[in-house]
Amino acid sequence: MKRTKQERDKERKLETRYSRFSWIMAFLGIISLIAYGRFYNLTFISKYYLLFFIIVVGIISSIIHIKSSQLKKYVYLRSSILFSTLVLGCGLSAVFLMLNYYFAPNNPQLIEMRIIDKTYSFRKTSYILTVEYAGQEKDLYFSTKLVDSLSRLTTINIEIKKGLLGLDRIKNYNSP
């Protein structure tokens, strides 16, 4: 059965709209992934909780997206799960961590933490100190210019605040 010119034009417009939507979602996913990484480094929370949250939100939102889409022909399962996980999973996790970070009462505690490990990051762009706090390990990133002074340390002072959602967050850490 042949399609009319109007049907083909309508289908082409839907394809173009979905293609634009996909690129916008990919861009938002990358931004939310960057925000997620930044706030994850400053919050004491298990990475497994956040990964579970991201995956569950991604799968649920992709199922909703596929079922409610008018473009069933153009919505592929892999791309839908990828975009949903990136945008909604990382985005909601970033919002969760931002709420915890920015809306916290002003009662910081200065805690001296023992340094467990000292390493360089990939490509040696920063120096990483791994500390342990309440049974969790956290990486602190420093400039490679401070390697000489940091390599002699066994402890470091860190200001910690209790966040809005009850998670401890790093307010400040001072290099010597």
Secondary structure, DSSP 8 states (H G I E B T S, - for coil): ----HHHHHHHHHHHHHHHHHHHHHHHHHHHHHHHHHHHHTTB---HHHHHHHHHHHHHHHHHHHHHH-S-TTT--HHHHHHHIIIIIIIHHHHHHHHHHHHS--S--EEEEEEEEEEEE-GGGSSEEEEEEETTEEEEEEE-GGGHHHHHT-SEEEEEEEE-TTS-EEEEEE---
